Amino acid sequence: MEYVGRPMQGRFLVRKGNTGWMVYDSERKGPAQPEKGGPFAEKLTKEQADSLAQRLKSQIR
């Protein structure tokens, strides 16, 4: 089977925001919210965003 187009991306992506970095949640179509009712994953350093994205990816398996 041959796939054409972009490769499939995961649910959580690290993206550059207006101020700092963010973890984008493709299901929510916005910044990730690691804890229900908690703060959104935005205005982070690149290292914080990478670390959080890895943690979130490992939790959904």
N, C-alpha and C positions, 0 to 999 in steps of 0.2 A: 504494500500500500504506500502510496506517495502522498505526502502532505505538501500543500502549496500555501504560501503566506507566512505570516509571522509565527514563531514558535510560541507555544502556550506559556503564559506567564502565571506565576503563583498568585495567591490571594493577596499577600502583603508585599508591597513594593516600597523601596526607599526612594523618595523624590525630593528635589530641591523645592522649597516653598518660598514665599515672599520674604520671610525672615527665618533663616535657618533651614533645617531639614525636617522632613515628616515621614511617617510610615503611612502609606496610602492603603486602604482596605478596599479592594475591588468589589466586594459584596455590598458594602455600605455606600460605595461611591463617594468616599471622603476620607478624612483622617481616621486612622484606627483608634479604637477606644479599648485599651487593654483590660480595663475593669469596668463592669456595668455601672454606669452613673459616675465614673471617674473622668479624669481629664483626657483630652484628645492627644494623640501622639504627634504634636507639631511643635515648631520652634525649638528643635533639638540640634545638637551637634551631629555631625556625620557619624561619629563613633557611637553615640547614644542611639541613633536611628538604626544603624546596622545591628547593634546588639539586641534592641527591642524586636526588630523584624525576625531575627533568628529565633528568639524566644517564642514569639507568636507562632511562627511556622512549626516549631516542635510541639506546641500544645495542641494543634488541630489534627494531629495524626492519630 
